[in-house]
Amino acid sequence: MKAKLAVILAISVCALLLAISGAIASVVTIEDGEVGDIGGTTVINLTLDTAPSGLSGYNMTVSLSDENFAEIVAVEFPAWAVPNATATLPADTVWLKAVDITNSVTPGAMNVLLAKLTIRGAIQGECTVNAVINQMDPDGAGDPLSPSVDSGVLTVAPVNLAFYPLTLTVYSTSTIDIVLDRAPSGFSGYNLTVSLENASIAEIVSVEYPTWATFPGNASLPADSFWLHATDVTTQIESGDTNISLATLTLRGDTLGQGSITVVVNLMDNDEGYPMPVQTIPAQLYVAPLVPFPGQTNPPTDPDGDGLYEDINGNGRIDFDDVTVYFNNMEWIEANEPVACFDYNGNGRIDFDDVTQLFEEL
């Protein structure tokens, strides 16, 4: 009787283990990859997350969703995969198969490396790396495995879209550039949305486009968030160009505070007609508004946009009264305004030579 119970128990345990194994859904994961430059390569892994009943071998087909972006140039199999074979390379679609003749992948194995693919980038862009499992068998005579596939994303020559400078202090009005760090496959145009995180401290009051920008346009300003677009119809931006200015924004500081300024890419294409994968970098904005000089109604302004505020009386231009007001309030400037805005000779303090420098601006 005990022997019979032991047999029944063993059978039950085996059935339970088989049921648990069957309930585990295996996944083949294709790693994301990034090729830094056109013509460069990257290696991505194909991994089986779990093999409840071991793995005796597989046959799969790997393909790129768009053959224009890249091609698979090599396949490397792990040590357990003997024998193995693959289709002729390079190609944008390749079959590969391998057998675990030494039973190295045992039941319960996890994160089993199936293969490493070397992929070479052809043009700037982004595509999906897919796989179809033609056949995958466990150890023994069990049913074939049917894992799902988690596709990967391949990015070729990504670019950064950032503000310059990345940290901006606004006293009255200041400008900031939107800059694309490079155009690996040229550049045909953009549609962006720029926003201030803290709308209470500042506003975007105007936008200026570079000379290459044809058909520019934007939403109404001033605003704390607006869209803008432009195209390079005359192909002035060529493949390989770097540090490309897309627009220059003028910001007006309203109240003391800080926040970020962000950019979202709604659309950006290269000269091949493909979308450009772009990483956006926000800038940090600090607002420290200037105050009117004693006896004046308006705060000082910077008529020539050089970061120095020569319009002391705030009437929008440089005149002799600015020199007089500056001279009469030199001590007040050091106590109430940021010195850097009024230090015309750049020596780090307010002195009589600054008065002379301001006079020479007339």
C-alpha positions in Angstrom: 0.0 0.0 0.0 2.8 2.4 0.9 4.6 1.6 -2.3 1.4 2.3 -4.3 0.9 5.6 -2.5 4.5 6.6 -3.3 3.9 5.8 -7.0 0.7 7.8 -7.0 2.5 10.7 -5.2 5.4 10.7 -7.7 3.0 10.7 -10.7 1.0 13.6 -9.1 4.2 15.6 -8.6 5.3 15.0 -12.2 1.9 16.0 -13.5 2.1 19.1 -11.4 5.5 20.0 -12.6 4.4 19.5 -16.2 1.4 21.6 -15.6 3.5 24.4 -14.1 6.0 24.1 -17.0 3.2 24.3 -19.5 1.8 27.4 -17.8 5.1 29.3 -18.0 5.0 31.5 -21.1 8.5 31.9 -22.5 9.6 35.1 -24.3 12.3 35.7 -26.8 13.6 39.2 -26.3 15.4 41.1 -28.9 17.7 43.8 -27.4 17.4 47.4 -28.5 20.4 48.8 -30.3 21.9 52.1 -31.3 24.4 52.7 -34.0 26.3 55.9 -33.3 27.3 56.9 -36.8 26.3 55.9 -40.3 28.5 52.9 -41.3 29.1 52.0 -37.7 27.9 48.8 -36.1 26.2 47.6 -32.9 25.7 44.1 -31.4 22.3 43.1 -30.0 21.4 39.9 -28.1 18.5 37.5 -28.7 17.6 35.9 -25.4 15.1 33.2 -24.3 13.9 34.2 -20.8 13.1 30.7 -19.6 13.4 27.1 -20.8 11.2 25.1 -18.3 11.9 21.8 -20.1 15.3 22.7 -21.4 16.2 23.5 -25.0 17.3 21.1 -27.7 17.4 23.6 -30.6 15.7 26.3 -32.6 15.1 27.7 -36.1 14.1 31.4 -36.4 14.0 34.2 -38.9 15.2 37.7 -37.9 14.3 40.7 -40.0 14.6 44.5 -40.0 11.3 46.3 -40.6 12.9 48.7 -43.1 15.9 47.5 -45.1 17.0 51.1 -45.9 18.2 51.9 -42.4 20.6 49.0 -41.7 21.7 45.4 -42.5 22.6 42.4 -40.4 26.3 41.7 -41.2 27.2 38.9 -38.7 25.7 36.3 -36.4 27.6 34.9 -33.4 26.2 31.8 -31.6 26.8 30.9 -27.9 29.1 28.0 -26.9 26.2 25.6 -26.4 24.9 26.1 -29.9 26.6 23.2 -31.8 26.0 22.6 -34.6 24.7 25.9 -36.0 24.0 27.6 -39.3 22.8 30.9 -40.8 21.8 32.4 -44.1 24.2 34.3 -46.3 25.1 37.7 -44.9 24.9 40.7 -45.0 21.1 40.8 -45.3 18.1 42.6 -43.9 16.4 39.2 -43.2 18.3 36.1 -42.1 17.4 32.7 -40.8 19.5 31.1 -38.1 19.3 27.7 -36.4 21.2 25.9 -33.7 21.2 22.6 -31.8 22.1 21.9 -28.1 23.7 18.5 -28.8 25.6 18.5 -25.5 22.4 19.2 -23.4 24.0 22.4 -22.0 20.6 24.2 -21.7 19.0 22.2 -18.9 15.3 22.4 -17.7 14.7 25.5 -15.8 17.5 27.5 -17.5 16.9 31.2 -17.6 18.1 34.1 -19.8 19.4 31.7 -22.4 21.5 33.5 -25.1 20.3 32.4 -28.5 22.6 34.5 -30.7 24.3 37.9 -31.1 23.6 39.9 -34.2 26.0 42.5 -35.5 24.1 45.2 -37.4 25.6 48.0 -39.5 23.8 51.3 -40.0 23.2 52.6 -43.5 21.3 55.9 -43.1 20.0 57.9 -40.2 16.7 56.6 -38.8 14.9 54.0 -36.8 13.5 50.6 -37.4 12.2 47.5 -35.6 14.1 44.2 -35.3 11.6 41.4 -35.5 11.8 37.6 -35.2 9.6 34.7 -36.2 10.1 31.4 -34.4 9.9 28.7 -37.1 10.7 25.9 -34.6 11.9 25.6 -31.0 12.0 22.3 -29.2 12.5 21.3 -25.5 14.6 18.4 -24.3 13.0 15.0 -24.8 9.8 14.3 -26.6 7.7 17.2 -25.3 5.6 19.5 -27.4 7.4 22.3 -29.3 8.0 25.6 -27.5 5.9 28.5 -28.7 7.5 31.6 -27.1 6.3 35.1 -27.8 8.7 37.6 -29.3 9.5 41.0 -27.8 10.8 43.0 -30.7 13.7 45.4 -30.4 14.2 49.0 -31.8 17.3 49.9 -33.7 18.3 53.6 -33.9 20.9 54.7 -36.4 22.9 57.9 -35.7 20.5 59.6 -33.2 20.9 63.3 -32.8 20.4 65.7 -29.9 18.1 68.7 -30.0 19.1 71.1 -27.2 18.9 74.7 -26.1 22.0 76.9 -26.1 22.8 77.9 -23.5 21.5 75.0 -21.3 21.2 77.4 -18.4 19.8 80.9 -19.0 19.3 83.8 -16.6 16.8 86.4 -17.7 16.9 89.8 -16.2 14.7 91.7 -18.6 14.8 89.9 -22.0 17.2 87.3 -23.1 17.6 85.0 -26.2 18.1 81.3 -26.4 18.9 79.1 -29.4 17.4 75.8 -30.4 20.3 73.7 -31.9 20.5 70.4 -33.6 23.9 68.9 -32.9 24.2 67.1 -36.3 22.5 66.0 -39.5 23.9 62.6 -40.5 21.6 62.3 -43.5 20.9 66.0 -44.1 17.8 67.8 -42.9 14.6 68.9 -44.7 12.5 70.5 -42.0 10.9 70.5 -38.6 7.7 71.1 -36.6 8.4 71.7 -32.9 6.5 72.8 -29.7 8.4 74.8 -27.2 7.0 75.3 -23.6 7.9 76.9 -20.4 7.5 74.6 -17.4 6.7 77.6 -15.1 4.5 79.9 -17.1 4.2 82.4 -14.3 7.9 83.6 -14.4 8.4 84.4 -18.1 7.0 84.5 -21.6 8.3 83.7 -25.1 7.9 87.0 -26.9 9.4 86.4 -30.3 11.2 83.9 -32.6 13.8 84.6 -35.3 14.6 82.0 -38.0 18.0 81.3 -39.6 18.7 82.2 -43.2 18.3 78.6 -44.4 14.7 78.4 -43.1 12.1 78.7 -45.9 8.4 78.9 -45.2 8.8 79.5 -41.5 5.7 79.8 -39.3 4.7 79.7 -35.7 1.8 80.2 -33.3 0.9 83.6 -31.9 3.4 85.2 -29.5 3.9 86.1 -26.7 3.0 82.8 -25.1 4.3 80.3 -22.6 3.9 77.4 -25.2 3.9 77.6 -29.0 4.6 75.6 -32.1 7.0 76.6 -34.9 8.0 75.1 -38.2 10.4 75.6 -41.1 11.8 73.8 -44.1 15.1 73.7 -45.9 13.8 73.9 -49.5 17.2 75.0 -50.9 19.1 72.2 -49.2 21.5 74.5 -47.4 21.9 71.9 -44.6 23.9 69.0 -46.0 24.7 65.5 -44.7 27.2 65.7 -41.9 26.6 69.3 -40.9 26.8 70.0 -37.2 25.5 72.6 -34.7 22.6 73.7 -36.8 20.5 76.6 -35.4 16.8 76.0 -35.9 15.5 79.2 -34.3 16.3 81.9 -31.8 13.8 82.6 -29.1 13.5 85.9 -27.1 12.2 85.4 -23.6 10.9 88.1 -21.2 11.3 87.7 -17.5 8.2 88.6 -15.5 8.7 87.5 -11.9 11.5 86.0 -9.8 11.6 82.2 -10.1 13.0 79.2 -12.0 11.8 76.4 -14.3 12.7 74.5 -17.4 12.1 75.2 -21.1 11.3 72.1 -23.1 11.0 71.3 -26.8 8.9 68.5 -28.3 9.5 67.2 -31.8 6.2 66.9 -33.7 7.9 66.1 -37.0 11.5 66.2 -38.2 12.8 64.6 -41.5 16.2 64.1 -43.1 17.0 64.6 -46.8 16.1 60.9 -47.4 12.5 61.6 -46.4 12.7 59.5 -43.2 11.9 60.7 -39.7 14.9 61.6 -37.7 15.2 60.0 -34.2 15.9 62.9 -31.9 16.8 63.1 -28.2 15.6 66.4 -26.7 17.4 68.2 -23.9 15.6 70.8 -21.8 17.3 74.0 -20.6 17.1 75.5 -17.1 15.6 79.0 -16.9 16.2 81.5 -14.0 14.4 84.8 -13.9 15.7 87.7 -11.8 13.9 90.8 -13.2 15.7 94.1 -13.2 14.0 96.9 -11.3 13.6 100.6 -12.4 16.4 102.9 -11.4 15.4 105.6 -8.8 13.1 108.1 -10.4 12.4 106.0 -13.4 9.2 104.1 -14.4 10.5 101.3 -16.6 13.3 98.8 -15.9 16.5 99.0 -18.0 16.7 97.3 -21.3 19.4 95.8 -23.6 18.8 97.5 -27.0 21.7 95.7 -28.8 21.1 92.3 -27.2 24.7 91.9 -25.9 23.7 91.0 -22.4 24.6 94.5 -21.1 21.8 96.9 -20.2 22.7 100.3 -21.6 19.2 101.7 -21.7 19.2 102.8 -18.0 16.1 104.9 -18.0 14.0 102.2 -19.8 12.9 104.3 -22.7 14.0 101.7 -25.3 17.1 103.5 -26.6 20.6 104.7 -25.5 20.7 108.4 -24.8 22.6 111.0 -22.7 20.1 110.7 -19.8 21.2 107.0 -19.4 24.7 108.2 -18.7 23.4 110.8 -16.2 21.2 108.3 -14.3 23.9 105.7 -14.3 26.5 108.2 -12.9 24.1 109.3 -10.1 23.3 105.8 -9.0 26.5 103.9 -9.1 26.3 102.7 -5.4 22.6 101.9 -5.9 23.4 99.6 -8.8 25.8 97.5 -6.7 23.2 97.2 -4.0 20.1 96.6 -6.1 20.9 95.2 -9.6 23.0 92.3 -10.9 26.4 93.9 -11.4 27.1 91.8 -14.5 24.4 93.6 -16.4 25.9 97.0 -15.9 29.6 96.2 -15.8 30.5 97.5 -19.3 34.3 97.1 -18.9 34.0 93.5 -17.6 36.1 94.0 -14.5 33.5 92.6 -12.1 32.5 95.9 -10.4 30.8 99.2 -11.0 33.3 102.0 -11.5 33.8 105.3 -13.4 35.2 103.6 -16.4 31.8 102.0 -16.9 30.4 105.5 -17.1 33.0 106.3 -19.8 32.1 103.0 -21.7 28.4 103.9 -21.6 29.1 107.4 -22.9 31.1 106.0 -25.8 28.0 103.9 -26.8 26.2 107.1 -27.8 
